[in-house]
Amino acid sequence: MSRTCEATHSISTRWLKNNDYLLPRRWRCGSIQWSCSGQNTGSVDFEVDTTFSNSQIRFKYTQTDNWSGRKSDLNYVVQLEAIPCNYGGVRYWFRCPIVRNGSSCNSRVGVLYISGKYFGCRKCHRLLYKCQTKSKHGGRTGAVMAYLDLSWGLEEREAKIRTKHWKGRPTKRYKRFLQHIEGSRGRLNWIANTLGSTHP
């Protein structure tokens, strides 16, 4: 069964703004709860601090391992970035805190998803939108589009790298791209397996 964004607990900067957690030069604490069919499925406490230029949100929650049942108390910070809007004011974005292969994602995103222990962007958690996994053709078309979407995205990113090697060694930017490919390989394989198991 595929993991989708719609079925994963998340928090967005839009939700924070609509609930007045992103007022300038303020510190506010709050919580968010998720439920399904009237049953509580999870909750997270957080503190939003916009009093300084390096705004941040601190998450506090208890995570239970699905296999061992062991509980872990988590307390960590995610950076918020304020980008000026064309017509005044600012729009806040999260900086994805997930670290893979020793490299931080740090992508600027409007929504963070929690899959496993930590909040992160949908790419780090390898989540697909529901429309990418379902179609009138039993899901095959959606899987094909997801595969092409990711593959083309990698090709476009590689095309933007003007210098891949310098004095016989990969440049820093090309190294980051190779790490990105490594991180995307699992998702590509998963989609390929989905294609192999679906029927037209």
VEXKEVEX-448163 format. One record per residue (C-alpha): residue number from 0; residue in three letters; x, y, z. Coordinates in Angstrom, 1 decimal. Layout:
SITE   n res      u      v      w
SITE NUM ALA      X      Y      Z
...
//
This chain:
SITE   n res      u      v      w
SITE   0 MET    0.0    0.0    0.0
SITE   1 SER    1.4    3.4   -1.0
SITE   2 ARG    2.0    6.1    1.5
SITE   3 THR    0.3    9.3    0.5
SITE   4 CYS    0.5   12.9    1.7
SITE   5 GLU   -3.2   13.0    2.4
SITE   6 ALA   -3.0   10.0    4.7
SITE   7 THR    0.1   11.3    6.7
SITE   8 HIS    0.0   13.7    9.7
SITE   9 SER    1.2   17.1    8.7
SITE  10 ILE    1.5   20.7    9.7
SITE  11 SER    1.6   23.7    7.3
SITE  12 THR    2.7   27.3    7.6
SITE  13 ARG   -0.7   28.2    6.2
SITE  14 TRP   -2.4   26.6    9.2
SITE  15 LEU    0.0   28.3   11.6
SITE  16 LYS   -0.7   31.7   10.0
SITE  17 ASN   -4.5   31.2   10.0
SITE  18 ASN   -4.3   30.4   13.7
SITE  19 ASP   -2.1   33.5   14.5
SITE  20 TYR    1.1   31.6   15.3
SITE  21 LEU    3.2   33.6   12.8
SITE  22 LEU    2.6   37.1   14.1
SITE  23 PRO    5.9   39.2   13.8
SITE  24 ARG    8.1   39.4   16.9
SITE  25 ARG    6.0   37.0   19.0
SITE  26 TRP    6.5   33.8   20.9
SITE  27 ARG    3.6   31.5   21.1
SITE  28 CYS    3.0   27.8   22.1
SITE  29 GLY    0.2   25.5   21.0
SITE  30 SER   -0.6   22.0   19.9
SITE  31 ILE   -2.2   20.2   16.9
SITE  32 GLN   -4.2   17.0   17.1
SITE  33 TRP   -5.2   14.6   14.4
SITE  34 SER   -8.1   12.2   14.4
SITE  35 CYS   -9.8    9.7   12.2
SITE  36 SER  -13.4    8.7   12.5
SITE  37 GLY  -13.6   10.5   15.8
SITE  38 GLN  -10.6    8.7   17.2
SITE  39 ASN   -7.4   10.6   18.2
SITE  40 THR   -4.5    9.4   16.1
SITE  41 GLY   -1.7   11.7   17.3
SITE  42 SER   -0.8   15.0   18.7
SITE  43 VAL    2.2   17.4   18.8
SITE  44 ASP    3.0   20.4   21.0
SITE  45 PHE    5.0   23.2   19.5
SITE  46 GLU    6.5   26.6   20.2
SITE  47 VAL    6.8   29.3   17.5
SITE  48 ASP    9.4   32.0   18.0
SITE  49 THR    9.5   34.9   15.5
SITE  50 THR   11.1   37.4   17.9
SITE  51 PHE   14.4   37.2   16.1
SITE  52 SER   15.5   37.2   12.4
SITE  53 ASN   16.2   33.4   12.6
SITE  54 SER   12.6   32.4   13.4
SITE  55 GLN   11.9   28.8   14.4
SITE  56 ILE    9.4   26.3   15.6
SITE  57 ARG   10.2   23.7   18.3
SITE  58 PHE    8.3   20.4   18.2
SITE  59 LYS    7.7   18.4   21.4
SITE  60 TYR    6.0   15.0   21.3
SITE  61 THR    6.2   11.3   22.2
SITE  62 GLN    6.8    8.9   19.4
SITE  63 THR    6.0    5.1   19.7
SITE  64 ASP    8.0    2.6   17.6
SITE  65 ASN    5.5    0.4   15.7
SITE  66 TRP    7.7   -2.7   16.1
SITE  67 SER    9.0   -2.6   19.6
SITE  68 GLY    6.4   -0.3   21.2
SITE  69 ARG    9.2    1.7   22.7
SITE  70 LYS    8.4    5.4   23.4
SITE  71 SER   10.8    8.3   22.7
SITE  72 ASP   10.3   11.8   23.9
SITE  73 LEU   11.4   14.2   21.1
SITE  74 ASN   12.3   17.9   21.3
SITE  75 TYR   13.9   19.6   18.4
SITE  76 VAL   13.9   22.8   16.3
SITE  77 VAL   12.9   23.4   12.7
SITE  78 GLN   14.0   26.7   11.1
SITE  79 LEU   11.4   29.1    9.7
SITE  80 GLU   12.3   31.4    6.8
SITE  81 ALA   10.4   34.6    6.1
SITE  82 ILE   10.3   35.6    2.4
SITE  83 PRO    9.0   39.1    1.6
SITE  84 CYS    5.8   39.2   -0.6
SITE  85 ASN    5.5   41.4   -3.7
SITE  86 TYR    2.6   43.3   -2.1
SITE  87 GLY    3.9   43.6    1.4
SITE  88 GLY    4.2   41.3    4.4
SITE  89 VAL    6.1   38.1    4.4
SITE  90 ARG    5.4   34.4    3.8
SITE  91 TYR    6.9   31.8    6.1
SITE  92 TRP    8.4   28.6    5.0
SITE  93 PHE    9.8   25.6    6.8
SITE  94 ARG   13.4   24.4    6.2
SITE  95 CYS   13.2   20.5    6.1
SITE  96 PRO   15.4   19.2    9.0
SITE  97 ILE   15.9   15.6    7.7
SITE  98 VAL   19.5   14.5    7.4
SITE  99 ARG   20.4   11.6    5.0
SITE 100 ASN   23.8   10.3    4.3
SITE 101 GLY   25.3   13.1    6.4
SITE 102 SER   23.7   15.8    4.3
SITE 103 SER   20.8   18.0    5.5
SITE 104 CYS   17.8   18.4    3.1
SITE 105 ASN   17.1   22.0    4.1
SITE 106 SER   14.5   22.3    1.4
SITE 107 ARG   12.1   25.3    1.7
SITE 108 VAL    8.6   23.9    2.0
SITE 109 GLY    5.2   25.0    3.1
SITE 110 VAL    4.1   21.6    4.6
SITE 111 LEU    6.0   19.2    6.9
SITE 112 TYR    4.9   15.6    7.3
SITE 113 ILE    5.7   13.2   10.1
SITE 114 SER    6.5    9.7    9.0
SITE 115 GLY    8.5    7.8   11.5
SITE 116 LYS   10.2    9.9   14.2
SITE 117 TYR   10.7   13.3   12.6
SITE 118 PHE    8.9   16.0   10.6
SITE 119 GLY   10.2   16.4    7.1
SITE 120 CYS    9.2   17.2    3.5
SITE 121 ARG    7.3   14.8    1.3
SITE 122 LYS   10.4   14.0   -0.8
SITE 123 CYS   12.4   13.0    2.2
SITE 124 HIS    9.6   10.8    3.5
SITE 125 ARG    9.0    9.5   -0.1
SITE 126 LEU    5.3   10.4    0.0
SITE 127 LEU    3.1   10.6   -3.1
SITE 128 TYR   -0.1   12.6   -3.6
SITE 129 LYS   -3.2   10.4   -3.8
SITE 130 CYS   -3.8   11.5   -7.4
SITE 131 GLN   -0.4   10.0   -8.3
SITE 132 THR   -1.3    6.5   -7.0
SITE 133 LYS   -4.9    6.2   -8.2
SITE 134 SER   -6.4    6.3  -11.7
SITE 135 LYS   -9.2    4.8  -13.7
SITE 136 HIS   -6.5    2.3  -14.9
SITE 137 GLY   -6.1    0.7  -11.5
SITE 138 GLY   -3.2    2.9  -10.4
SITE 139 ARG   -0.8    2.2  -13.3
SITE 140 THR   -1.1    5.6  -15.0
SITE 141 GLY   -0.6    7.4  -11.7
SITE 142 ALA    2.5    5.3  -11.0
SITE 143 VAL    3.9    6.0  -14.5
SITE 144 MET    3.4    9.7  -14.0
SITE 145 ALA    5.0    9.6  -10.6
SITE 146 TYR    8.0    7.8  -12.0
SITE 147 LEU    8.3   10.2  -15.0
SITE 148 ASP    7.8   13.2  -12.7
SITE 149 LEU   10.8   12.2  -10.5
SITE 150 SER   13.0   11.1  -13.4
SITE 151 TRP   12.4   14.4  -15.3
SITE 152 GLY   13.0   16.4  -12.1
SITE 153 LEU   16.4   14.7  -11.7
SITE 154 GLU   17.3   15.4  -15.4
SITE 155 GLU   16.3   19.0  -15.1
SITE 156 ARG   18.4   19.4  -11.9
SITE 157 GLU   21.4   17.9  -13.5
SITE 158 ALA   21.0   20.1  -16.6
SITE 159 LYS   21.3   23.2  -14.4
SITE 160 ILE   24.8   22.1  -13.2
SITE 161 ARG   27.2   23.8  -15.5
SITE 162 THR   30.4   22.4  -14.0
SITE 163 LYS   30.4   18.8  -12.8
SITE 164 HIS   34.1   18.3  -12.3
SITE 165 TRP   37.0   20.6  -11.5
SITE 166 LYS   40.6   19.4  -11.7
SITE 167 GLY   39.4   15.8  -12.0
SITE 168 ARG   37.1   15.9   -9.0
SITE 169 PRO   33.3   16.3   -8.6
SITE 170 THR   32.3   19.9   -7.7
SITE 171 LYS   30.4   20.4   -4.4
SITE 172 ARG   27.1   21.0   -6.3
SITE 173 TYR   27.5   17.8   -8.4
SITE 174 LYS   28.3   15.9   -5.2
SITE 175 ARG   25.0   17.1   -3.7
SITE 176 PHE   23.2   16.1   -6.9
SITE 177 LEU   24.7   12.6   -6.7
SITE 178 GLN   23.6   12.4   -3.0
SITE 179 HIS   20.1   13.4   -4.1
SITE 180 ILE   20.1   10.7   -6.7
SITE 181 GLU   21.1    8.2   -4.1
SITE 182 GLY   18.2    9.4   -1.8
SITE 183 SER   15.7    9.2   -4.7
SITE 184 ARG   16.8    5.7   -5.8
SITE 185 GLY   14.6    4.0   -3.2
SITE 186 ARG   11.5    5.9   -4.3
SITE 187 LEU   12.2    5.1   -8.0
SITE 188 ASN   12.6    1.4   -7.2
SITE 189 TRP    9.4    1.5   -5.2
SITE 190 ILE    7.5    3.1   -8.1
SITE 191 ALA    9.0    0.6  -10.5
SITE 192 ASN    7.9   -2.3   -8.3
SITE 193 THR    4.4   -0.7   -8.2
SITE 194 LEU    4.4   -0.7  -12.0
SITE 195 GLY    5.4   -4.3  -12.0
SITE 196 SER    2.6   -5.4   -9.7
SITE 197 THR   -0.2   -3.4  -11.2
SITE 198 HIS   -2.5   -4.6  -14.0
SITE 199 PRO   -3.8   -2.5  -16.9
//
